[in-house]
């Protein structure tokens, strides 16, 4: 068993590699630098994104509030001109 294992290991050591590994260190260093640059950019632009979200939220709340106030029903609460469109009045045929 041990001789068979030694023979397999010798053949594996003599076999050529599948890929050329000469430039792997430079490629890894380049990828790490790019990753650091992207991370720095994300952290740099995070306040800009947060400000944009806050402004959009404030604008939406303001416009929504003004629109809702302008369209508020007048009169006695839920009894408005739309009362004539209630299903009970339409089914009875009373207008």
C-alpha positions in Angstrom: 0.0 0.0 0.0 2.7 2.5 0.9 4.7 1.7 -2.3 1.5 2.3 -4.4 1.0 5.7 -2.6 4.6 6.7 -3.2 4.3 5.9 -6.8 1.1 7.9 -7.2 2.7 10.9 -5.4 5.8 10.7 -7.7 3.6 10.7 -10.8 1.6 13.6 -9.4 4.8 15.6 -8.8 6.1 15.0 -12.3 2.8 16.0 -13.9 2.6 19.5 -15.4 0.3 22.0 -13.8 -3.0 22.8 -15.4 -2.5 26.6 -15.4 0.5 28.9 -15.5 0.8 30.3 -12.0 3.6 32.8 -12.7 1.5 35.9 -12.6 -0.9 35.0 -9.9 0.7 37.1 -7.2 0.5 40.3 -9.3 -3.1 39.5 -10.3 -4.1 39.0 -6.7 -2.4 42.3 -5.7 -4.2 44.1 -8.4 -7.6 42.6 -7.4 -7.0 43.6 -3.8 -6.2 47.2 -4.8 -9.3 47.4 -6.9 -11.4 46.0 -4.1 -10.0 48.6 -1.6 -10.6 51.4 -4.1 -14.3 50.3 -4.6 -14.8 50.0 -0.8 -13.4 53.5 -0.3 -15.7 54.8 -3.0 -18.7 53.2 -1.4 -17.9 54.7 2.0 -17.2 58.1 0.4 -20.6 58.2 -1.4 -22.7 56.8 1.4 -23.5 60.3 2.9 -24.6 61.4 -0.6 -27.0 58.5 -0.9 -28.4 59.0 2.6 -29.0 62.7 1.9 -30.8 61.8 -1.3 -33.1 59.3 0.5 -33.8 61.9 3.2 -34.6 64.6 0.7 -36.9 62.2 -1.3 -38.7 61.2 1.9 -39.1 64.9 3.0 -40.4 65.9 -0.4 -42.8 62.9 -0.5 -44.2 63.7 3.0 -44.6 67.4 2.1 -46.3 66.9 -1.2 -48.5 64.1 0.2 -49.6 66.2 3.1 -50.4 69.2 0.9 -52.3 67.0 -1.5 -54.2 65.2 1.2 -55.1 68.6 2.8 -56.3 70.0 -0.5 -58.5 67.0 -1.1 -60.0 66.7 2.4 -63.7 66.1 2.3 -65.8 69.1 3.4 -69.1 68.7 5.2 -70.2 66.1 7.7 -67.2 63.7 7.9 -67.8 60.9 5.5 -71.1 62.2 4.1 -70.1 64.0 1.0 -71.2 64.3 -2.6 -69.9 60.8 -3.2 -72.7 59.5 -1.0 -74.9 59.2 -4.1 -72.5 56.6 -5.5 -72.9 54.3 -2.5 -73.9 50.7 -3.5 -77.0 50.8 -1.4 -78.4 53.8 -3.2 -77.4 52.4 -6.6 -79.1 49.1 -6.0 -82.3 50.6 -4.8 -82.5 52.9 -7.8 -83.0 55.9 -5.6 -81.3 59.1 -6.7 
